Amino acid sequence: MKVYCLLGDERVFRSLSPLMHNTVMKEVGWDGLYVPFAVAPSRVGDAMKGIRALGIHGANVTIPFKELVVPYLDEISEVASTLGAVNTLVRRGEILRGENTDVGGFMEAVERTGVSLEGKSVLVVGAGGAARAVILGVRMLGARRVVVANRTLARGAEVASRFQADLIPLDRLPEEAPCAQILINTTAVSQPEEGVELASLIKGLRMPDCCLVFDLNYGRKENLWGQLAERQGIPFVDGLPMLAYQAARSFRLWTGTNVDGDRFLAILRSAA
Ligand code: NAP
């Protein structure tokens, strides 16, 4: 039996990753088990030692540890190194390697919409860890211009300079939105009670040239980004496909088995 785990804070117990991975392992006959662990941020080093000592074969890493685990790794992939963030740990013998499958998962979710980002102007709302993966993905998909809008300007400035993007404060969204051809929400806000000010800004946006609205969040009863897209006849995708496609990539790294990301997506949708 091979054991895999998810490292994060107490939110790991609401994660759908154990369901996805345990279901797929069973389906393909892989003798494995995937379990969530909530870890205090001050104990991240102990948790990484534990992964080695317990012989855990692989892991996902989520908020708030994606950056914090990096010093404890033996190797890191190029994408994870560019981002400074790891969401997948892979053990090869005594070597623990960090990967980032969020970027590939995001890119596949965009590609499967059939909308090309080549030469497009992309507006990314938010500048946290997920925004970094999105901006790298957007660049790899050939976007011409990337504009980052963030509530905290200092955080936005760090991301914008790292990825050669332009930066605007959130309250400039109404002026910037009409120029965007792709809109991506990477903030934690998708329904009104999650952020009153951003919610009221979203309601007023006009996006005449936009051909895709992508929200990284999912499972919201009332999704303001989805409503914005619907009002203006723009295709909309939520965060479930990205979650599924990054999981398929982690699964392949751990097991060498290629399972279509849409199988992971179907499991997520049946649980939603
Ligand atoms: P993070 O590092 O904590 O960043 C959060 C971002 O949301 C920051 O830009 C923050 O702005 C902004 N924000 C939070 N509350 C806000 C509010 N009330 N008004 C305006 N902006 C607000 O989190 P993350 O890791 O980037 O994740 C962001 C979201 O993406 C989360 O909801 C997460 O669940 C989701 N996600 C989905 C996937 C997927 O596979 N679908 C993958 C990764 C993340 P400030 O800088 O001003 O605080």
Boltz pocket constraint, residues with backbone or C-beta under 6 A from the ligand:
constraints:
  - pocket:
      binder: B
      contacts: [[A, 63], [A, 102], [A, 125], [A, 126], [A, 127], [A, 128], [A, 129], [A, 130], [A, 131], [A, 150], [A, 151], [A, 152], [A, 153], [A, 155], [A, 156], [A, 185], [A, 186], [A, 187], [A, 188], [A, 189], [A, 194], [A, 195], [A, 196], [A, 198], [A, 215], [A, 216], [A, 217], [A, 238], [A, 239], [A, 240], [A, 242], [A, 243], [A, 244], [A, 246]]
      max_distance: 6.0
